[in-house]
Amino acid sequence: MVSELKRIIDQISRDRGIDKRLLVEAIEEAVQSAARKKLGSRRDIEVRYNDEYGEVEVFQFRSVVEDPEDEQTEIAYDEAKRLDPDVQLGDELGEKMPDITDLGRIAAQSAKQVIIHKMKDAEREVIYDMFKDRRGEVVSGIVQRFERGNMIVNLGRTDAILPKDQQIPKRSFKQGDRIRAYLMEVRQTARDSQLVLSRTCDEFLAKLFQMEVPEIAEGIVRIMGVSREPGFRAKIAVSSSESDVDPVGACVGMKGSRVQNVVQELQGERIDIVTWSPDPAKYVYNALAPAHVSMVRVDEDSNSMLVVVPNDQLSLAIGRQGQNVRLASRLLGWRIDVKSEQRWNNLQDPGYQSILALPGVEESLADQIVGKGIFSVVNLAGRPVEDLLVIRSLDEETAARLIEAAKAALSKMTEEEREEIAGNAADEVADTSEATTADSGDSNSEEVLDLEESSRNEGENGEAGDVQESEPQGNA
């Protein structure tokens, strides 16, 4: 039994990496607690572990008195003389208790709980010391089990938790699979797992590229920004400190080998690699790829950009459910407003603006009105209600209210403002007529308006149209 305790202490210390001293302190505290419950709480008890013999020794200390009144704290002088012939009255006499094995069921259970608690505390400290400097690294482990959607991953010495909200959506792992994840948090004290992993954070993507691209690890290529919608699409901006090193080409690798390794680790997440630029206009041009950009207006005061793209590029620039422009906005840290060239031209037209300024008229309705050949409030004020009823969203009452609003707006304008709006509207009609005559030779005014409506509707539908996305060099 003596050597057994020592063997257990040595084995636990070796297997779990717990300091032997902490185990000995846990055992001493547990035995002391159990002895007091068994022998009395008023006793002055001291517990020591004898490493030479591998045994726990219990000592009780009592005051030497002539006539003891409390057996737990006092000992008779005659009895004390038998234990130590040199003892004097008033001395504190320490006495080794001969048998500590029979401490009682409740006391033994209490001792067991103390030892378990102390060992868990010691093990937490070991795990914290082991992983505290690895926070922010990519770690590898084996999927152990699932608990309420959370994934428990074995990292060798301990288990880590991959919370449900940190897992890539619609990507499944099963028990026994090997998995890599970003070590997001190392807790010093925690009821559940001390180690928290993530596969959805931007840092995970950056670390994967650092592991795959030697130029990033060496500092030649730098990652300037990352934005992700985990499991679907991501953008990463890179720059190079050496003019002869192409940062995008370095990240893509020979035949796309490097970026494909990252894509496979993320189970198919599409990755756009773009060149970083200190010029916000150039940066957004790169970030919105594969869409082409016609014009960029930067408003540094509001930290926003207006980006104009060709009509047939609007759907590509915005992306499915706004994904492309949303990722580009996060990458730059700017608010990005994307408009087609057709929409931009409309917004610069005073006649269009005069219609848009009417109460209850939004851009979609203004587009439809202009598409019917009504280019300003000057035209609108002189039209009968029937001309507006061809617009599906308008009923007779609403159409009449719009015409009255146009008349009211017209009455408040100066003669110069009317002439400017009327002149622009006339130019619009003339341009449309010339374009139509060139195409068909002889067309009446109704055909001109129909062509104008078709052209404008085509520009508006670019957002939801079936535009095929072309893959640039830096896309995977």
C-alpha positions in Angstrom: 0.0 0.0 0.0 2.9 2.3 0.8 4.5 2.0 -2.6 1.1 1.9 -4.4 0.3 5.6 -3.5 3.7 6.7 -4.6 3.3 4.8 -7.9 -0.1 6.4 -8.5 1.2 9.9 -7.9 4.2 9.4 -10.2 2.0 8.0 -13.0 -0.6 10.8 -12.8 2.1 13.4 -12.8 3.8 11.8 -15.8 0.7 11.0 -17.9 -1.2 14.3 -17.3 1.7 16.6 -17.0 0.6 17.8 -13.5 3.2 19.0 -11.1 3.9 16.3 -8.5 3.9 18.9 -5.8 0.3 19.9 -6.7 -0.9 16.3 -6.4 0.8 15.9 -3.0 -0.9 19.1 -1.7 -4.2 17.9 -3.0 -3.8 14.6 -1.1 -2.7 16.3 2.1 -5.6 18.7 2.0 -8.1 15.8 1.3 -6.8 13.6 4.1 -6.8 16.6 6.5 -10.4 17.4 5.7 -11.4 13.7 6.1 -9.5 13.4 9.4 -11.3 16.4 10.9 -14.7 15.1 9.9 -13.9 11.7 11.5 -11.9 12.8 14.6 -13.5 16.2 15.4 -13.3 19.7 13.8 -11.6 21.2 16.8 -8.4 19.1 16.6 -5.2 20.8 15.4 -4.3 18.3 12.7 -1.4 18.4 10.3 -0.9 16.1 7.3 2.4 15.4 5.6 3.3 13.2 2.7 6.5 11.1 3.3 8.0 10.8 -0.2 10.7 8.3 1.0 8.1 5.8 2.1 5.2 6.9 -0.1 2.8 7.3 2.8 0.6 10.0 4.3 1.3 10.8 7.9 -1.3 12.5 10.2 -0.2 14.4 13.3 -2.4 15.9 16.0 -1.2 18.7 18.3 -2.5 19.2 21.8 -1.6 21.3 24.8 -0.1 19.6 27.8 -2.2 20.3 30.9 -2.5 18.9 34.4 -6.2 18.2 34.2 -7.5 18.1 30.6 -11.1 19.2 30.0 -11.2 18.8 26.2 -9.7 15.6 24.8 -9.5 17.1 21.3 -7.3 20.0 22.2 -5.6 19.0 25.5 -3.6 16.0 26.8 -2.8 15.0 30.4 0.7 15.6 31.6 1.2 12.0 32.7 0.1 10.7 29.3 2.3 13.2 27.5 5.3 12.1 29.6 4.9 8.6 28.2 5.1 10.0 24.7 7.9 12.4 25.3 9.9 12.3 28.6 11.2 15.9 28.1 7.7 17.4 27.8 6.7 20.3 30.1 3.3 21.7 31.1 2.1 24.2 28.6 4.0 22.6 25.7 2.3 21.7 22.4 2.8 18.0 21.9 2.6 16.5 18.4 1.5 13.0 18.1 1.4 10.8 15.1 -1.9 9.0 14.6 -1.2 5.4 14.0 -4.1 4.5 11.6 -5.7 6.8 9.0 -7.1 4.1 6.7 -10.5 3.8 8.6 -11.7 7.4 8.2 -15.4 6.5 7.6 -17.4 6.5 4.4 -18.5 10.1 4.5 -15.0 11.3 5.3 -13.5 9.2 2.5 -16.0 10.5 0.0 -15.1 14.0 1.0 -11.4 13.3 0.6 -12.1 11.8 -2.9 -14.0 15.0 -4.0 -11.2 17.2 -2.7 -8.6 15.2 -4.6 -10.7 15.3 -7.8 -11.3 19.0 -7.5 -7.6 19.8 -6.9 -6.6 17.6 -9.8 -9.0 19.3 -12.2 -7.7 22.7 -11.1 -4.1 21.5 -11.6 -5.0 20.1 -15.0 -6.6 23.3 -16.1 -3.5 25.2 -15.2 -1.4 22.7 -17.2 -3.7 23.1 -20.3 -3.7 26.9 -20.0 0.1 27.1 -19.7 0.4 24.7 -22.7 -2.0 26.6 -25.1 -1.9 30.2 -23.9 0.9 31.0 -26.3 -0.8 29.2 -29.2 -3.8 31.4 -29.3 -4.3 32.5 -32.9 -2.7 29.4 -34.4 -4.3 26.7 -36.6 -4.6 23.4 -34.6 -5.4 19.9 -35.8 -7.4 17.3 -34.0 -9.9 14.4 -34.3 -13.7 14.8 -34.1 -14.7 13.1 -30.8 -18.4 13.6 -30.5 -21.2 16.2 -30.9 -23.1 17.9 -28.0 -26.1 20.0 -28.9 -24.7 20.9 -32.2 -21.2 21.8 -30.8 -18.3 19.7 -32.0 -15.8 18.3 -29.4 -12.4 17.9 -31.0 -9.5 16.0 -29.4 -6.2 17.8 -29.6 -4.2 15.1 -28.0 -3.7 16.3 -24.4 -7.2 17.7 -24.1 -10.5 18.3 -25.8 -11.5 21.6 -27.4 -15.0 22.8 -28.4 -16.0 24.0 -31.9 -19.3 25.9 -31.2 -22.1 25.5 -33.7 -21.9 29.1 -34.7 -18.2 28.7 -35.5 -18.8 25.8 -37.9 -19.1 26.3 -41.7 -22.7 25.9 -42.6 -23.8 22.8 -44.6 -20.4 21.3 -44.2 -20.5 18.0 -42.3 -17.9 16.1 -40.3 -18.4 12.7 -38.7 -16.8 11.1 -35.6 -13.2 10.2 -36.2 -12.5 12.8 -39.0 -9.4 14.9 -38.8 -10.2 18.6 -38.7 -8.2 21.8 -38.6 -9.5 25.0 -36.9 -8.3 28.4 -35.6 -7.6 28.5 -31.8 -9.8 31.5 -31.0 -9.9 31.5 -27.2 -7.9 29.9 -24.3 -9.7 30.3 -21.0 -7.9 30.0 -17.8 -11.0 28.9 -15.9 -14.1 27.4 -17.4 -16.8 25.0 -16.5 -16.7 23.4 -20.0 -13.9 23.4 -22.5 -11.0 25.8 -22.0 -10.2 25.8 -25.7 -12.6 27.4 -28.2 -12.1 26.8 -31.9 -13.4 28.5 -35.0 -13.6 27.7 -38.7 -15.7 30.8 -39.7 -13.5 33.7 -38.6 -11.5 35.8 -41.1 -8.3 34.9 -39.3 -8.7 31.2 -40.2 -8.6 32.0 -43.9 -5.6 34.3 -43.4 -3.7 31.6 -41.5 -4.4 28.9 -44.1 -2.9 31.2 -46.8 0.1 31.8 -44.5 0.6 28.1 -44.2 0.3 27.5 -48.0 2.2 30.5 -49.4 5.9 30.7 -48.4 6.0 34.4 -49.6 3.4 35.3 -46.9 5.3 33.4 -44.2 8.5 35.2 -45.3 6.9 38.6 -45.2 7.3 39.3 -48.9 3.5 39.1 -49.5 1.3 40.7 -46.9 -2.4 40.0 -46.3 -4.1 43.4 -46.1 -7.7 42.4 -45.5 -10.1 39.5 -45.4 -13.8 39.3 -45.6 -15.8 36.0 -45.6 -19.3 34.6 -45.8 -18.2 31.2 -44.5 -19.0 28.3 -46.8 -20.0 30.4 -49.7 -17.5 33.1 -50.7 -14.5 35.1 -49.5 -12.3 37.9 -50.6 -8.6 38.4 -49.5 -6.5 41.5 -50.4 -2.8 41.0 -50.7 0.2 43.3 -51.5 3.9 42.7 -52.2 6.9 44.4 -50.7 9.0 43.5 -53.8 8.1 44.8 -57.3 9.1 41.6 -59.0 6.7 39.4 -56.9 3.1 39.3 -58.0 1.1 38.9 -54.8 -2.0 37.4 -56.5 0.1 35.0 -58.5 2.0 33.9 -55.4 -1.3 33.1 -53.6 -2.8 31.3 -56.6 0.3 29.1 -57.1 1.2 27.0 -60.1 -2.0 26.0 -61.9 -3.9 27.2 -58.9 -2.4 24.6 -56.5 -2.0 26.9 -53.5 -5.4 28.5 -53.5 -7.1 25.1 -54.3 -5.5 23.6 -51.1 -7.2 26.4 -49.1 -10.5 25.9 -51.0 -10.4 22.2 -50.2 -9.8 22.8 -46.5 -12.8 25.1 -46.5 -14.8 22.5 -48.4 -15.5 24.4 -51.6 -15.7 28.1 -50.4 -15.1 30.3 -53.4 -12.1 32.7 -52.8 -11.4 35.9 -54.7 -7.8 37.1 -54.4 -7.4 40.8 -55.1 -4.5 43.3 -55.3 -4.5 45.8 -52.4 -4.1 49.5 -53.3 -3.7 52.6 -51.1 -6.0 54.4 -53.5 -9.6 53.6 -52.5 -10.8 54.0 -56.0 -8.3 51.5 -57.4 -8.9 49.2 -54.4 -12.6 49.1 -55.0 -12.0 48.5 -58.7 -10.0 45.4 -57.8 -12.3 44.3 -55.0 -15.4 44.2 -57.2 -13.8 41.9 -59.8 -14.8 40.1 -61.9 -17.1 43.0 -62.6 -15.8 46.0 -64.6 -16.1 49.5 -63.1 -16.8 52.6 -65.2 -16.5 55.3 -62.6 -15.8 55.7 -58.8 -16.7 58.7 -56.7 -15.1 58.7 -53.2 -16.6 60.6 -50.3 -14.0 60.5 -47.6 -16.1 62.5 -45.1 -18.8 59.8 -45.0 -16.4 57.0 -45.8 -18.6 55.9 -48.7 -18.2 55.3 -52.5 -20.4 55.5 -55.5 -19.5 53.0 -58.1 -20.9 53.1 -61.6 -20.7 49.9 -63.7 -21.9 49.1 -67.3 -25.5 48.1 -67.5 -24.7 44.5 -68.3 -22.2 44.3 -65.4 -24.6 45.4 -62.6 -25.7 41.9 -61.7 -22.0 40.7 -61.7 -20.9 43.6 -59.5 -23.7 43.2 -56.9 -23.4 39.4 -56.9 -26.0 36.8 -55.8 -28.1 38.4 -53.1 -25.7 41.3 -52.9 -22.8 39.0 -51.9 -20.0 40.5 -54.1 -20.5 44.1 -53.1 -21.1 43.2 -49.5 -17.8 41.4 -49.2 -16.0 44.2 -51.1 -17.5 46.7 -48.6 -16.3 44.7 -45.6 -12.8 44.3 -47.2 -12.4 48.1 -47.7 -14.3 49.2 -44.6 -16.3 51.6 -46.8 -19.9 51.8 -47.7 -20.3 51.0 -51.4 -23.3 52.1 -53.5 -23.3 50.4 -56.9 -25.3 51.9 -59.8 -25.6 51.0 -63.5 -24.6 53.6 -66.1 -28.3 54.0 -67.1 -29.3 54.7 -63.5 -26.4 57.1 -63.1 -27.3 59.0 -66.3 -30.9 59.3 -65.1 -29.8 60.7 -61.7 -27.9 63.4 -63.6 -30.9 64.4 -65.7 -32.8 67.5 -64.3 -36.0 66.2 -65.9 -35.7 62.8 -64.2 -34.8 64.5 -60.9 -38.0 66.7 -61.2 -40.1 63.5 -61.4 -38.2 61.8 -58.6 -38.9 64.9 -56.4 -42.6 64.4 -56.6 -44.3 63.0 -53.4 -44.5 59.2 -53.3 -42.2 58.7 -56.3 -39.3 56.4 -55.8 -36.6 55.5 -58.4 -38.4 52.4 -59.6 -41.6 54.4 -60.4 -39.6 57.2 -61.9 -37.9 54.7 -64.2 -41.2 53.4 -65.4 -42.6 56.9 -66.0 -39.5 57.9 -68.0 -39.7 54.6 -69.8 -43.1 55.7 -71.1 -41.6 58.8 -72.7 -42.5 61.2 -69.9 -39.1 62.8 -69.3 -40.0 65.6 -66.8 -42.7 67.2 -64.8 -43.3 69.5 -67.8 -44.4 66.4 -69.8 -46.2 64.8 -66.9 -48.3 67.9 -66.1 -49.7 68.0 -69.6 -50.5 64.3 -69.9 -54.0 62.8 -69.4 -54.6 60.2 -66.7 -55.0 57.5 -69.4 -51.3 57.8 -70.4 -50.2 56.7 -66.9 -52.5 53.8 -66.5 -50.3 51.7 -68.7 -47.9 51.6 -65.7 -49.0 48.5 -63.7 -48.3 50.0 -60.3 -50.6 53.0 -60.8 -54.4 53.1 -60.5 -56.5 56.0 -61.8 -56.5 57.8 -58.4 -52.8 57.6 -58.0 -52.2 58.7 -61.6 -54.4 61.7 -61.1 -52.6 62.6 -57.9 -49.2 62.5 -59.7 -50.4 64.7 -62.5 -51.7 67.3 -60.0 -48.4 67.1 -58.0 -46.5 67.7 -61.3 -48.7 70.8 -62.0 -48.1 72.1 -58.5 -44.3 71.6 -58.9 -44.4 73.2 -62.3 -46.2 76.3 -60.9 -43.4 76.8 -58.4 -40.6 76.7 -61.0 -39.0 79.8 -62.6 -39.1 80.2 -66.4 -35.4 79.3 -66.6 -35.9 76.0 -64.7 -38.8 75.1 -66.9 -36.8 75.8 -70.1 -33.8 73.7 -68.7 -36.0 70.7 -67.9 -38.0 71.0 -71.2 -34.7 71.4 -73.2 -33.2 68.2 -71.6 -36.5 66.4 -72.2 -36.5 67.4 -75.9 -32.9 66.3 -76.3 -33.8 63.0 -74.7 -36.7 62.5 -77.2 -34.5 63.6 -80.1 -31.7 61.2 -79.1 -34.1 58.3 -78.9 -35.7 59.2 -82.2 -32.3 59.3 -84.0 -31.3 56.0 -82.5 -34.6 54.4 -83.5 -34.4 55.8 -87.1 -30.9 54.5 -87.5 -32.0 51.0 -86.6 -35.3 50.7 -88.4 -35.3 53.4 -91.1 -38.9 54.7 -90.4 -40.5 54.4 -87.0 -43.3 56.5 -85.5 -43.1 58.2 -82.1 -44.8 55.4 -80.3 -42.1 52.9 -81.5 -39.5 55.3 -80.2 -41.0 55.3 -76.8 -41.3 51.6 -76.8 -37.7 51.2 -77.6 -36.8 53.7 -74.8 -38.9 51.7 -72.3 -37.3 48.5 -73.4 -33.8 49.9 -73.0 -34.5 51.3 -69.6 -36.1 48.1 -68.3 -33.2 46.2 -69.6 -30.8 48.3 -67.6 -33.0 47.9 -64.5 -33.2 44.2 -64.8 -29.4 43.8 -64.7 -29.5 43.2 -61.0 -31.5 40.0 -61.3 -30.5 39.1 -64.9 -28.7 35.9 -65.9 -25.2 37.4 -66.2 -22.5 34.7 -66.3 -19.6 35.5 -64.0 -16.2 35.2 -65.6 -13.4 34.0 -63.5 -10.4 36.4 -63.2 -6.9 35.1 -62.5 -7.2 35.5 -58.8 -10.5 33.7 -58.3 -10.9 30.2 -57.0 
